[in-house]
Amino acid sequence: YERAVKLAREHGFVNEEAVICERYAEFLRLTGDEESAKGQYDTACNAYMKWGALRKCEDLKATT
């Protein structure tokens, strides 16, 4: 996940970065790492906002 996020960020694929961070957060939550999951959800939300998907960010915040 970390490599995928890095590459998406490097190449300017904000939408991909957002989705990858969200999925990574879900993985971290399933493995019991709530603190890291929260950080990834925040990163995903920031990327969604950059992309212009404000509603998606709001939905994400409501479910985390």
PDBQT receptor file of N, H, CA, C and O in Angstrom, charges set to zero:
ATOM      1  N   TYR A   1       0.823  -1.193   0.000  1.00  0.00    +0.000 N 
ATOM      2  CA  TYR A   1       0.000   0.000   0.000  1.00  0.00    +0.000 C 
ATOM      3  C   TYR A   1       0.866   1.255   0.000  1.00  0.00    +0.000 C 
ATOM      4  O   TYR A   1       0.600   2.202  -0.740  1.00  0.00    +0.000 OA
ATOM      5  N   GLU A   2       1.892   1.255   0.828  1.00  0.00    +0.000 N 
ATOM      6  H   GLU A   2       2.108   0.486   1.429  1.00  0.00    +0.000 HD
ATOM      7  CA  GLU A   2       2.718   2.449   0.942  1.00  0.00    +0.000 C 
ATOM      8  C   GLU A   2       3.391   2.804  -0.379  1.00  0.00    +0.000 C 
ATOM      9  O   GLU A   2       3.473   3.977  -0.743  1.00  0.00    +0.000 OA
ATOM     10  N   ARG A   3       3.861   1.811  -1.080  1.00  0.00    +0.000 N 
ATOM     11  H   ARG A   3       3.793   0.858  -0.785  1.00  0.00    +0.000 HD
ATOM     12  CA  ARG A   3       4.495   2.060  -2.383  1.00  0.00    +0.000 C 
ATOM     13  C   ARG A   3       3.476   2.585  -3.386  1.00  0.00    +0.000 C 
ATOM     14  O   ARG A   3       3.777   3.483  -4.173  1.00  0.00    +0.000 OA
ATOM     15  N   ALA A   4       2.296   2.037  -3.360  1.00  0.00    +0.000 N 
ATOM     16  H   ALA A   4       2.051   1.307  -2.721  1.00  0.00    +0.000 HD
ATOM     17  CA  ALA A   4       1.245   2.482  -4.274  1.00  0.00    +0.000 C 
ATOM     18  C   ALA A   4       0.865   3.937  -3.999  1.00  0.00    +0.000 C 
ATOM     19  O   ALA A   4       0.670   4.718  -4.931  1.00  0.00    +0.000 OA
ATOM     20  N   VAL A   5       0.762   4.296  -2.731  1.00  0.00    +0.000 N 
ATOM     21  H   VAL A   5       0.920   3.662  -1.974  1.00  0.00    +0.000 HD
ATOM     22  CA  VAL A   5       0.452   5.682  -2.367  1.00  0.00    +0.000 C 
ATOM     23  C   VAL A   5       1.557   6.607  -2.852  1.00  0.00    +0.000 C 
ATOM     24  O   VAL A   5       1.293   7.658  -3.436  1.00  0.00    +0.000 OA
ATOM     25  N   LYS A   6       2.788   6.207  -2.606  1.00  0.00    +0.000 N 
ATOM     26  H   LYS A   6       3.003   5.354  -2.132  1.00  0.00    +0.000 HD
ATOM     27  CA  LYS A   6       3.945   7.019  -3.008  1.00  0.00    +0.000 C 
ATOM     28  C   LYS A   6       3.948   7.258  -4.521  1.00  0.00    +0.000 C 
ATOM     29  O   LYS A   6       4.146   8.384  -4.977  1.00  0.00    +0.000 OA
ATOM     30  N   LEU A   7       3.732   6.209  -5.277  1.00  0.00    +0.000 N 
ATOM     31  H   LEU A   7       3.572   5.294  -4.906  1.00  0.00    +0.000 HD
ATOM     32  CA  LEU A   7       3.743   6.327  -6.734  1.00  0.00    +0.000 C 
ATOM     33  C   LEU A   7       2.581   7.174  -7.247  1.00  0.00    +0.000 C 
ATOM     34  O   LEU A   7       2.752   7.987  -8.156  1.00  0.00    +0.000 OA
ATOM     35  N   ALA A   8       1.408   6.983  -6.666  1.00  0.00    +0.000 N 
ATOM     36  H   ALA A   8       1.269   6.323  -5.927  1.00  0.00    +0.000 HD
ATOM     37  CA  ALA A   8       0.253   7.790  -7.074  1.00  0.00    +0.000 C 
ATOM     38  C   ALA A   8       0.528   9.268  -6.805  1.00  0.00    +0.000 C 
ATOM     39  O   ALA A   8       0.225  10.126  -7.633  1.00  0.00    +0.000 OA
ATOM     40  N   ARG A   9       1.104   9.553  -5.644  1.00  0.00    +0.000 N 
ATOM     41  H   ARG A   9       1.351   8.856  -4.971  1.00  0.00    +0.000 HD
ATOM     42  CA  ARG A   9       1.421  10.939  -5.286  1.00  0.00    +0.000 C 
ATOM     43  C   ARG A   9       2.471  11.520  -6.228  1.00  0.00    +0.000 C 
ATOM     44  O   ARG A   9       2.328  12.646  -6.706  1.00  0.00    +0.000 OA
ATOM     45  N   GLU A  10       3.530  10.750  -6.495  1.00  0.00    +0.000 N 
ATOM     46  H   GLU A  10       3.647   9.836  -6.106  1.00  0.00    +0.000 HD
ATOM     47  CA  GLU A  10       4.609  11.209  -7.372  1.00  0.00    +0.000 C 
ATOM     48  C   GLU A  10       4.115  11.552  -8.778  1.00  0.00    +0.000 C 
ATOM     49  O   GLU A  10       4.603  12.494  -9.402  1.00  0.00    +0.000 OA
ATOM     50  N   HIS A  11       3.159  10.795  -9.261  1.00  0.00    +0.000 N 
ATOM     51  H   HIS A  11       2.762  10.030  -8.754  1.00  0.00    +0.000 HD
ATOM     52  CA  HIS A  11       2.683  10.961 -10.630  1.00  0.00    +0.000 C 
ATOM     53  C   HIS A  11       1.418  11.813 -10.736  1.00  0.00    +0.000 C 
ATOM     54  O   HIS A  11       0.853  11.967 -11.818  1.00  0.00    +0.000 OA
ATOM     55  N   GLY A  12       0.982  12.361  -9.605  1.00  0.00    +0.000 N 
ATOM     56  H   GLY A  12       1.441  12.236  -8.725  1.00  0.00    +0.000 HD
ATOM     57  CA  GLY A  12      -0.139  13.286  -9.620  1.00  0.00    +0.000 C 
ATOM     58  C   GLY A  12      -1.511  12.658  -9.752  1.00  0.00    +0.000 C 
ATOM     59  O   GLY A  12      -2.458  13.328 -10.164  1.00  0.00    +0.000 OA
ATOM     60  N   PHE A  13      -1.636  11.388  -9.412  1.00  0.00    +0.000 N 
ATOM     61  H   PHE A  13      -0.866  10.844  -9.077  1.00  0.00    +0.000 HD
ATOM     62  CA  PHE A  13      -2.934  10.719  -9.479  1.00  0.00    +0.000 C 
ATOM     63  C   PHE A  13      -3.641  10.842  -8.127  1.00  0.00    +0.000 C 
ATOM     64  O   PHE A  13      -3.687   9.891  -7.347  1.00  0.00    +0.000 OA
ATOM     65  N   VAL A  14      -4.186  12.023  -7.870  1.00  0.00    +0.000 N 
ATOM     66  H   VAL A  14      -4.149  12.796  -8.504  1.00  0.00    +0.000 HD
ATOM     67  CA  VAL A  14      -4.797  12.311  -6.568  1.00  0.00    +0.000 C 
ATOM     68  C   VAL A  14      -5.966  11.379  -6.292  1.00  0.00    +0.000 C 
ATOM     69  O   VAL A  14      -6.150  10.927  -5.162  1.00  0.00    +0.000 OA
ATOM     70  N   ASN A  15      -6.753  11.091  -7.316  1.00  0.00    +0.000 N 
ATOM     71  H   ASN A  15      -6.604  11.458  -8.234  1.00  0.00    +0.000 HD
ATOM     72  CA  ASN A  15      -7.894  10.201  -7.119  1.00  0.00    +0.000 C 
ATOM     73  C   ASN A  15      -7.444   8.803  -6.706  1.00  0.00    +0.000 C 
ATOM     74  O   ASN A  15      -8.050   8.184  -5.832  1.00  0.00    +0.000 OA
ATOM     75  N   GLU A  16      -6.386   8.311  -7.334  1.00  0.00    +0.000 N 
ATOM     76  H   GLU A  16      -5.894   8.814  -8.044  1.00  0.00    +0.000 HD
ATOM     77  CA  GLU A  16      -5.873   6.979  -6.977  1.00  0.00    +0.000 C 
ATOM     78  C   GLU A  16      -5.288   6.988  -5.568  1.00  0.00    +0.000 C 
ATOM     79  O   GLU A  16      -5.477   6.044  -4.802  1.00  0.00    +0.000 OA
ATOM     80  N   GLU A  17      -4.577   8.062  -5.236  1.00  0.00    +0.000 N 
ATOM     81  H   GLU A  17      -4.424   8.830  -5.859  1.00  0.00    +0.000 HD
ATOM     82  CA  GLU A  17      -4.008   8.189  -3.889  1.00  0.00    +0.000 C 
ATOM     83  C   GLU A  17      -5.114   8.114  -2.841  1.00  0.00    +0.000 C 
ATOM     84  O   GLU A  17      -4.971   7.428  -1.829  1.00  0.00    +0.000 OA
ATOM     85  N   ALA A  18      -6.207   8.814  -3.085  1.00  0.00    +0.000 N 
ATOM     86  H   ALA A  18      -6.323   9.371  -3.907  1.00  0.00    +0.000 HD
ATOM     87  CA  ALA A  18      -7.319   8.825  -2.136  1.00  0.00    +0.000 C 
ATOM     88  C   ALA A  18      -7.894   7.425  -1.927  1.00  0.00    +0.000 C 
ATOM     89  O   ALA A  18      -8.100   6.994  -0.793  1.00  0.00    +0.000 OA
ATOM     90  N   VAL A  19      -8.146   6.731  -3.015  1.00  0.00    +0.000 N 
ATOM     91  H   VAL A  19      -7.978   7.081  -3.936  1.00  0.00    +0.000 HD
ATOM     92  CA  VAL A  19      -8.735   5.390  -2.926  1.00  0.00    +0.000 C 
ATOM     93  C   VAL A  19      -7.766   4.416  -2.245  1.00  0.00    +0.000 C 
ATOM     94  O   VAL A  19      -8.178   3.610  -1.411  1.00  0.00    +0.000 OA
ATOM     95  N   ILE A  20      -6.499   4.491  -2.596  1.00  0.00    +0.000 N 
ATOM     96  H   ILE A  20      -6.164   5.146  -3.274  1.00  0.00    +0.000 HD
ATOM     97  CA  ILE A  20      -5.501   3.593  -2.001  1.00  0.00    +0.000 C 
ATOM     98  C   ILE A  20      -5.407   3.845  -0.500  1.00  0.00    +0.000 C 
ATOM     99  O   ILE A  20      -5.378   2.899   0.287  1.00  0.00    +0.000 OA
ATOM    100  N   CYS A  21      -5.359   5.110  -0.100  1.00  0.00    +0.000 N 
ATOM    101  H   CYS A  21      -5.383   5.879  -0.739  1.00  0.00    +0.000 HD
ATOM    102  CA  CYS A  21      -5.274   5.429   1.332  1.00  0.00    +0.000 C 
ATOM    103  C   CYS A  21      -6.502   4.931   2.087  1.00  0.00    +0.000 C 
ATOM    104  O   CYS A  21      -6.391   4.437   3.209  1.00  0.00    +0.000 OA
ATOM    105  N   GLU A  22      -7.662   5.061   1.472  1.00  0.00    +0.000 N 
ATOM    106  H   GLU A  22      -7.752   5.462   0.560  1.00  0.00    +0.000 HD
ATOM    107  CA  GLU A  22      -8.887   4.574   2.111  1.00  0.00    +0.000 C 
ATOM    108  C   GLU A  22      -8.842   3.057   2.286  1.00  0.00    +0.000 C 
ATOM    109  O   GLU A  22      -9.178   2.542   3.353  1.00  0.00    +0.000 OA
ATOM    110  N   ARG A  23      -8.432   2.356   1.256  1.00  0.00    +0.000 N 
ATOM    111  H   ARG A  23      -8.159   2.774   0.390  1.00  0.00    +0.000 HD
ATOM    112  CA  ARG A  23      -8.345   0.888   1.352  1.00  0.00    +0.000 C 
ATOM    113  C   ARG A  23      -7.278   0.457   2.362  1.00  0.00    +0.000 C 
ATOM    114  O   ARG A  23      -7.464  -0.509   3.102  1.00  0.00    +0.000 OA
ATOM    115  N   TYR A  24      -6.166   1.183   2.381  1.00  0.00    +0.000 N 
ATOM    116  H   TYR A  24      -6.015   1.967   1.780  1.00  0.00    +0.000 HD
ATOM    117  CA  TYR A  24      -5.099   0.895   3.344  1.00  0.00    +0.000 C 
ATOM    118  C   TYR A  24      -5.626   1.089   4.765  1.00  0.00    +0.000 C 
ATOM    119  O   TYR A  24      -5.335   0.286   5.652  1.00  0.00    +0.000 OA
ATOM    120  N   ALA A  25      -6.393   2.145   4.980  1.00  0.00    +0.000 N 
ATOM    121  H   ALA A  25      -6.629   2.797   4.259  1.00  0.00    +0.000 HD
ATOM    122  CA  ALA A  25      -6.981   2.392   6.299  1.00  0.00    +0.000 C 
ATOM    123  C   ALA A  25      -7.904   1.246   6.707  1.00  0.00    +0.000 C 
ATOM    124  O   ALA A  25      -7.897   0.812   7.859  1.00  0.00    +0.000 OA
ATOM    125  N   GLU A  26      -8.688   0.765   5.763  1.00  0.00    +0.000 N 
ATOM    126  H   GLU A  26      -8.694   1.116   4.827  1.00  0.00    +0.000 HD
ATOM    127  CA  GLU A  26      -9.583  -0.361   6.062  1.00  0.00    +0.000 C 
ATOM    128  C   GLU A  26      -8.787  -1.605   6.432  1.00  0.00    +0.000 C 
ATOM    129  O   GLU A  26      -9.158  -2.333   7.353  1.00  0.00    +0.000 OA
ATOM    130  N   PHE A  27      -7.700  -1.849   5.720  1.00  0.00    +0.000 N 
ATOM    131  H   PHE A  27      -7.399  -1.258   4.971  1.00  0.00    +0.000 HD
ATOM    132  CA  PHE A  27      -6.819  -2.978   6.037  1.00  0.00    +0.000 C 
ATOM    133  C   PHE A  27      -6.240  -2.823   7.445  1.00  0.00    +0.000 C 
ATOM    134  O   PHE A  27      -6.250  -3.769   8.233  1.00  0.00    +0.000 OA
ATOM    135  N   LEU A  28      -5.742  -1.638   7.752  1.00  0.00    +0.000 N 
ATOM    136  H   LEU A  28      -5.735  -0.870   7.111  1.00  0.00    +0.000 HD
ATOM    137  CA  LEU A  28      -5.157  -1.397   9.072  1.00  0.00    +0.000 C 
ATOM    138  C   LEU A  28      -6.189  -1.588  10.184  1.00  0.00    +0.000 C 
ATOM    139  O   LEU A  28      -5.886  -2.138  11.243  1.00  0.00    +0.000 OA
ATOM    140  N   ARG A  29      -7.396  -1.132   9.927  1.00  0.00    +0.000 N 
ATOM    141  H   ARG A  29      -7.642  -0.685   9.067  1.00  0.00    +0.000 HD
ATOM    142  CA  ARG A  29      -8.465  -1.300  10.922  1.00  0.00    +0.000 C 
ATOM    143  C   ARG A  29      -8.748  -2.788  11.152  1.00  0.00    +0.000 C 
ATOM    144  O   ARG A  29      -8.922  -3.222  12.291  1.00  0.00    +0.000 OA
ATOM    145  N   LEU A  30      -8.791  -3.561  10.072  1.00  0.00    +0.000 N 
ATOM    146  H   LEU A  30      -8.648  -3.209   9.147  1.00  0.00    +0.000 HD
ATOM    147  CA  LEU A  30      -9.043  -5.000  10.207  1.00  0.00    +0.000 C 
ATOM    148  C   LEU A  30      -7.938  -5.718  10.966  1.00  0.00    +0.000 C 
ATOM    149  O   LEU A  30      -8.189  -6.727  11.624  1.00  0.00    +0.000 OA
ATOM    150  N   THR A  31      -6.720  -5.203  10.878  1.00  0.00    +0.000 N 
ATOM    151  H   THR A  31      -6.516  -4.383  10.344  1.00  0.00    +0.000 HD
ATOM    152  CA  THR A  31      -5.604  -5.823  11.599  1.00  0.00    +0.000 C 
ATOM    153  C   THR A  31      -5.469  -5.289  13.020  1.00  0.00    +0.000 C 
ATOM    154  O   THR A  31      -4.580  -5.711  13.761  1.00  0.00    +0.000 OA
ATOM    155  N   GLY A  32      -6.347  -4.361  13.405  1.00  0.00    +0.000 N 
ATOM    156  H   GLY A  32      -7.069  -4.019  12.803  1.00  0.00    +0.000 HD
ATOM    157  CA  GLY A  32      -6.366  -3.862  14.766  1.00  0.00    +0.000 C 
ATOM    158  C   GLY A  32      -5.509  -2.633  15.026  1.00  0.00    +0.000 C 
ATOM    159  O   GLY A  32      -5.358  -2.223  16.177  1.00  0.00    +0.000 OA
ATOM    160  N   ASP A  33      -4.954  -2.047  13.996  1.00  0.00    +0.000 N 
ATOM    161  H   ASP A  33      -5.077  -2.380  13.061  1.00  0.00    +0.000 HD
ATOM    162  CA  ASP A  33      -4.105  -0.867  14.158  1.00  0.00    +0.000 C 
ATOM    163  C   ASP A  33      -4.942   0.395  13.935  1.00  0.00    +0.000 C 
ATOM    164  O   ASP A  33      -4.838   1.054  12.900  1.00  0.00    +0.000 OA
ATOM    165  N   GLU A  34      -5.768   0.713  14.926  1.00  0.00    +0.000 N 
ATOM    166  H   GLU A  34      -5.852   0.179  15.767  1.00  0.00    +0.000 HD
ATOM    167  CA  GLU A  34      -6.713   1.830  14.809  1.00  0.00    +0.000 C 
ATOM    168  C   GLU A  34      -6.021   3.179  14.642  1.00  0.00    +0.000 C 
ATOM    169  O   GLU A  34      -6.502   4.032  13.896  1.00  0.00    +0.000 OA
ATOM    170  N   GLU A  35      -4.905   3.380  15.325  1.00  0.00    +0.000 N 
ATOM    171  H   GLU A  35      -4.515   2.687  15.931  1.00  0.00    +0.000 HD
ATOM    172  CA  GLU A  35      -4.212   4.666  15.250  1.00  0.00    +0.000 C 
ATOM    173  C   GLU A  35      -3.685   4.938  13.835  1.00  0.00    +0.000 C 
ATOM    174  O   GLU A  35      -3.863   6.034  13.304  1.00  0.00    +0.000 OA
ATOM    175  N   SER A  36      -3.046   3.950  13.239  1.00  0.00    +0.000 N 
ATOM    176  H   SER A  36      -2.901   3.060  13.671  1.00  0.00    +0.000 HD
ATOM    177  CA  SER A  36      -2.545   4.103  11.872  1.00  0.00    +0.000 C 
ATOM    178  C   SER A  36      -3.695   4.219  10.878  1.00  0.00    +0.000 C 
ATOM    179  O   SER A  36      -3.606   4.951   9.893  1.00  0.00    +0.000 OA
ATOM    180  N   ALA A  37      -4.776   3.489  11.146  1.00  0.00    +0.000 N 
ATOM    181  H   ALA A  37      -4.849   2.893  11.947  1.00  0.00    +0.000 HD
ATOM    182  CA  ALA A  37      -5.952   3.561  10.280  1.00  0.00    +0.000 C 
ATOM    183  C   ALA A  37      -6.507   4.980  10.271  1.00  0.00    +0.000 C 
ATOM    184  O   ALA A  37      -6.864   5.501   9.214  1.00  0.00    +0.000 OA
ATOM    185  N   LYS A  38      -6.582   5.601  11.431  1.00  0.00    +0.000 N 
ATOM    186  H   LYS A  38      -6.293   5.178  12.289  1.00  0.00    +0.000 HD
ATOM    187  CA  LYS A  38      -7.081   6.981  11.514  1.00  0.00    +0.000 C 
ATOM    188  C   LYS A  38      -6.220   7.910  10.671  1.00  0.00    +0.000 C 
ATOM    189  O   LYS A  38      -6.742   8.764   9.953  1.00  0.00    +0.000 OA
ATOM    190  N   GLY A  39      -4.910   7.747  10.755  1.00  0.00    +0.000 N 
ATOM    191  H   GLY A  39      -4.486   7.054  11.338  1.00  0.00    +0.000 HD
ATOM    192  CA  GLY A  39      -4.008   8.572   9.955  1.00  0.00    +0.000 C 
ATOM    193  C   GLY A  39      -4.226   8.389   8.473  1.00  0.00    +0.000 C 
ATOM    194  O   GLY A  39      -4.190   9.359   7.716  1.00  0.00    +0.000 OA
ATOM    195  N   GLN A  40      -4.455   7.155   8.043  1.00  0.00    +0.000 N 
ATOM    196  H   GLN A  40      -4.485   6.367   8.658  1.00  0.00    +0.000 HD
ATOM    197  CA  GLN A  40      -4.689   6.895   6.623  1.00  0.00    +0.000 C 
ATOM    198  C   GLN A  40      -6.044   7.428   6.170  1.00  0.00    +0.000 C 
ATOM    199  O   GLN A  40      -6.180   7.911   5.046  1.00  0.00    +0.000 OA
ATOM    200  N   TYR A  41      -7.054   7.339   7.053  1.00  0.00    +0.000 N 
ATOM    201  H   TYR A  41      -6.943   6.947   7.966  1.00  0.00    +0.000 HD
ATOM    202  CA  TYR A  41      -8.344   7.922   6.701  1.00  0.00    +0.000 C 
ATOM    203  C   TYR A  41      -8.217   9.434   6.530  1.00  0.00    +0.000 C 
ATOM    204  O   TYR A  41      -8.821  10.007   5.624  1.00  0.00    +0.000 OA
ATOM    205  N   ASP A  42      -7.434  10.083   7.395  1.00  0.00    +0.000 N 
ATOM    206  H   ASP A  42      -6.943   9.617   8.131  1.00  0.00    +0.000 HD
ATOM    207  CA  ASP A  42      -7.206  11.525   7.276  1.00  0.00    +0.000 C 
ATOM    208  C   ASP A  42      -6.497  11.855   5.958  1.00  0.00    +0.000 C 
ATOM    209  O   ASP A  42      -6.864  12.809   5.272  1.00  0.00    +0.000 OA
ATOM    210  N   THR A  43      -5.486  11.063   5.612  1.00  0.00    +0.000 N 
ATOM    211  H   THR A  43      -5.188  10.288   6.170  1.00  0.00    +0.000 HD
ATOM    212  CA  THR A  43      -4.763  11.267   4.361  1.00  0.00    +0.000 C 
ATOM    213  C   THR A  43      -5.690  11.068   3.168  1.00  0.00    +0.000 C 
ATOM    214  O   THR A  43      -5.638  11.828   2.201  1.00  0.00    +0.000 OA
ATOM    215  N   ALA A  44      -6.527  10.057   3.237  1.00  0.00    +0.000 N 
ATOM    216  H   ALA A  44      -6.569   9.439   4.022  1.00  0.00    +0.000 HD
ATOM    217  CA  ALA A  44      -7.493   9.801   2.164  1.00  0.00    +0.000 C 
ATOM    218  C   ALA A  44      -8.447  10.980   2.025  1.00  0.00    +0.000 C 
ATOM    219  O   ALA A  44      -8.745  11.417   0.914  1.00  0.00    +0.000 OA
ATOM    220  N   CYS A  45      -8.918  11.486   3.138  1.00  0.00    +0.000 N 
ATOM    221  H   CYS A  45      -8.676  11.131   4.042  1.00  0.00    +0.000 HD
ATOM    222  CA  CYS A  45      -9.852  12.608   3.115  1.00  0.00    +0.000 C 
ATOM    223  C   CYS A  45      -9.190  13.842   2.494  1.00  0.00    +0.000 C 
ATOM    224  O   CYS A  45      -9.809  14.544   1.693  1.00  0.00    +0.000 OA
ATOM    225  N   ASN A  46      -7.960  14.098   2.857  1.00  0.00    +0.000 N 
ATOM    226  H   ASN A  46      -7.458  13.528   3.507  1.00  0.00    +0.000 HD
ATOM    227  CA  ASN A  46      -7.244  15.235   2.272  1.00  0.00    +0.000 C 
ATOM    228  C   ASN A  46      -7.105  15.074   0.759  1.00  0.00    +0.000 C 
ATOM    229  O   ASN A  46      -7.278  16.035   0.010  1.00  0.00    +0.000 OA
ATOM    230  N   ALA A  47      -6.794  13.866   0.315  1.00  0.00    +0.000 N 
ATOM    231  H   ALA A  47      -6.653  13.085   0.923  1.00  0.00    +0.000 HD
ATOM    232  CA  ALA A  47      -6.658  13.612  -1.120  1.00  0.00    +0.000 C 
ATOM    233  C   ALA A  47      -8.020  13.754  -1.820  1.00  0.00    +0.000 C 
ATOM    234  O   ALA A  47      -8.096  14.312  -2.915  1.00  0.00    +0.000 OA
ATOM    235  N   TYR A  48      -9.085  13.256  -1.197  1.00  0.00    +0.000 N 
ATOM    236  H   TYR A  48      -9.023  12.803  -0.308  1.00  0.00    +0.000 HD
ATOM    237  CA  TYR A  48     -10.415  13.414  -1.785  1.00  0.00    +0.000 C 
ATOM    238  C   TYR A  48     -10.762  14.901  -1.918  1.00  0.00    +0.000 C 
ATOM    239  O   TYR A  48     -11.353  15.316  -2.915  1.00  0.00    +0.000 OA
ATOM    240  N   MET A  49     -10.396  15.692  -0.919  1.00  0.00    +0.000 N 
ATOM    241  H   MET A  49      -9.916  15.355  -0.109  1.00  0.00    +0.000 HD
ATOM    242  CA  MET A  49     -10.676  17.130  -0.974  1.00  0.00    +0.000 C 
ATOM    243  C   MET A  49      -9.884  17.795  -2.098  1.00  0.00    +0.000 C 
ATOM    244  O   MET A  49     -10.414  18.648  -2.809  1.00  0.00    +0.000 OA
ATOM    245  N   LYS A  50      -8.618  17.409  -2.262  1.00  0.00    +0.000 N 
ATOM    246  H   LYS A  50      -8.187  16.715  -1.685  1.00  0.00    +0.000 HD
ATOM    247  CA  LYS A  50      -7.812  17.947  -3.364  1.00  0.00    +0.000 C 
ATOM    248  C   LYS A  50      -8.434  17.607  -4.702  1.00  0.00    +0.000 C 
ATOM    249  O   LYS A  50      -8.406  18.409  -5.635  1.00  0.00    +0.000 OA
ATOM    250  N   TRP A  51      -8.988  16.426  -4.787  1.00  0.00    +0.000 N 
ATOM    251  H   TRP A  51      -9.011  15.774  -4.029  1.00  0.00    +0.000 HD
ATOM    252  CA  TRP A  51      -9.591  15.928  -6.021  1.00  0.00    +0.000 C 
ATOM    253  C   TRP A  51     -10.930  16.613  -6.299  1.00  0.00    +0.000 C 
ATOM    254  O   TRP A  51     -11.411  16.623  -7.432  1.00  0.00    +0.000 OA
ATOM    255  N   GLY A  52     -11.523  17.185  -5.246  1.00  0.00    +0.000 N 
ATOM    256  H   GLY A  52     -11.132  17.177  -4.326  1.00  0.00    +0.000 HD
ATOM    257  CA  GLY A  52     -12.815  17.838  -5.390  1.00  0.00    +0.000 C 
ATOM    258  C   GLY A  52     -13.980  16.982  -4.962  1.00  0.00    +0.000 C 
ATOM    259  O   GLY A  52     -15.135  17.355  -5.170  1.00  0.00    +0.000 OA
ATOM    260  N   ALA A  53     -13.698  15.837  -4.367  1.00  0.00    +0.000 N 
ATOM    261  H   ALA A  53     -12.760  15.533  -4.197  1.00  0.00    +0.000 HD
ATOM    262  CA  ALA A  53     -14.750  14.924  -3.922  1.00  0.00    +0.000 C 
ATOM    263  C   ALA A  53     -15.085  15.218  -2.455  1.00  0.00    +0.000 C 
ATOM    264  O   ALA A  53     -14.829  14.403  -1.569  1.00  0.00    +0.000 OA
ATOM    265  N   LEU A  54     -15.659  16.394  -2.225  1.00  0.00    +0.000 N 
ATOM    266  H   LEU A  54     -15.867  17.056  -2.945  1.00  0.00    +0.000 HD
ATOM    267  CA  LEU A  54     -15.934  16.852  -0.862  1.00  0.00    +0.000 C 
ATOM    268  C   LEU A  54     -16.953  15.964  -0.158  1.00  0.00    +0.000 C 
ATOM    269  O   LEU A  54     -16.818  15.677   1.032  1.00  0.00    +0.000 OA
ATOM    270  N   ARG A  55     -17.961  15.534  -0.889  1.00  0.00    +0.000 N 
ATOM    271  H   ARG A  55     -18.070  15.766  -1.855  1.00  0.00    +0.000 HD
ATOM    272  CA  ARG A  55     -18.993  14.676  -0.295  1.00  0.00    +0.000 C 
ATOM    273  C   ARG A  55     -18.390  13.340   0.160  1.00  0.00    +0.000 C 
ATOM    274  O   ARG A  55     -18.761  12.817   1.211  1.00  0.00    +0.000 OA
ATOM    275  N   LYS A  56     -17.474  12.800  -0.621  1.00  0.00    +0.000 N 
ATOM    276  H   LYS A  56     -17.173  13.225  -1.474  1.00  0.00    +0.000 HD
ATOM    277  CA  LYS A  56     -16.822  11.540  -0.260  1.00  0.00    +0.000 C 
ATOM    278  C   LYS A  56     -16.052  11.719   1.041  1.00  0.00    +0.000 C 
ATOM    279  O   LYS A  56     -16.076  10.844   1.906  1.00  0.00    +0.000 OA
ATOM    280  N   CYS A  57     -15.372  12.847   1.179  1.00  0.00    +0.000 N 
ATOM    281  H   CYS A  57     -15.353  13.558   0.476  1.00  0.00    +0.000 HD
ATOM    282  CA  CYS A  57     -14.644  13.138   2.411  1.00  0.00    +0.000 C 
ATOM    283  C   CYS A  57     -15.607  13.215   3.595  1.00  0.00    +0.000 C 
ATOM    284  O   CYS A  57     -15.327  12.659   4.657  1.00  0.00    +0.000 OA
ATOM    285  N   GLU A  58     -16.726  13.891   3.421  1.00  0.00    +0.000 N 
ATOM    286  H   GLU A  58     -16.954  14.342   2.558  1.00  0.00    +0.000 HD
ATOM    287  CA  GLU A  58     -17.736  13.989   4.484  1.00  0.00    +0.000 C 
ATOM    288  C   GLU A  58     -18.242  12.599   4.868  1.00  0.00    +0.000 C 
ATOM    289  O   GLU A  58     -18.367  12.284   6.051  1.00  0.00    +0.000 OA
ATOM    290  N   ASP A  59     -18.528  11.782   3.881  1.00  0.00    +0.000 N 
ATOM    291  H   ASP A  59     -18.427  12.037   2.919  1.00  0.00    +0.000 HD
ATOM    292  CA  ASP A  59     -18.996  10.410   4.143  1.00  0.00    +0.000 C 
ATOM    293  C   ASP A  59     -17.953   9.605   4.890  1.00  0.00    +0.000 C 
ATOM    294  O   ASP A  59     -18.278   8.850   5.807  1.00  0.00    +0.000 OA
ATOM    295  N   LEU A  60     -16.706   9.766   4.500  1.00  0.00    +0.000 N 
ATOM    296  H   LEU A  60     -16.442  10.379   3.756  1.00  0.00    +0.000 HD
ATOM    297  CA  LEU A  60     -15.609   9.049   5.142  1.00  0.00    +0.000 C 
ATOM    298  C   LEU A  60     -15.486   9.445   6.604  1.00  0.00    +0.000 C 
ATOM    299  O   LEU A  60     -15.313   8.590   7.473  1.00  0.00    +0.000 OA
ATOM    300  N   LYS A  61     -15.575  10.735   6.875  1.00  0.00    +0.000 N 
ATOM    301  H   LYS A  61     -15.716  11.430   6.169  1.00  0.00    +0.000 HD
ATOM    302  CA  LYS A  61     -15.481  11.222   8.246  1.00  0.00    +0.000 C 
ATOM    303  C   LYS A  61     -16.641  10.704   9.094  1.00  0.00    +0.000 C 
ATOM    304  O   LYS A  61     -16.473  10.417  10.280  1.00  0.00    +0.000 OA
ATOM    305  N   ALA A  62     -17.806  10.587   8.484  1.00  0.00    +0.000 N 
ATOM    306  H   ALA A  62     -17.942  10.820   7.521  1.00  0.00    +0.000 HD
ATOM    307  CA  ALA A  62     -18.998  10.126   9.217  1.00  0.00    +0.000 C 
ATOM    308  C   ALA A  62     -18.904   8.641   9.578  1.00  0.00    +0.000 C 
ATOM    309  O   ALA A  62     -19.509   8.204  10.556  1.00  0.00    +0.000 OA
ATOM    310  N   THR A  63     -18.158   7.875   8.805  1.00  0.00    +0.000 N 
ATOM    311  H   THR A  63     -17.666   8.230   8.010  1.00  0.00    +0.000 HD
ATOM    312  CA  THR A  63     -18.094   6.432   9.061  1.00  0.00    +0.000 C 
ATOM    313  C   THR A  63     -16.866   6.016   9.865  1.00  0.00    +0.000 C 
ATOM    314  O   THR A  63     -16.752   4.858  10.266  1.00  0.00    +0.000 OA
ATOM    315  N   THR A  64     -15.947   6.952  10.103  1.00  0.00    +0.000 N 
ATOM    316  H   THR A  64     -16.039   7.892   9.776  1.00  0.00    +0.000 HD
ATOM    317  CA  THR A  64     -14.739   6.587  10.857  1.00  0.00    +0.000 C 
ATOM    318  C   THR A  64     -14.768   7.115  12.257  1.00  0.00    +0.000 C 
ATOM    319  O   THR A  64     -13.827   6.895  13.019  1.00  0.00    +0.000 OA
TER     320      THR A  64
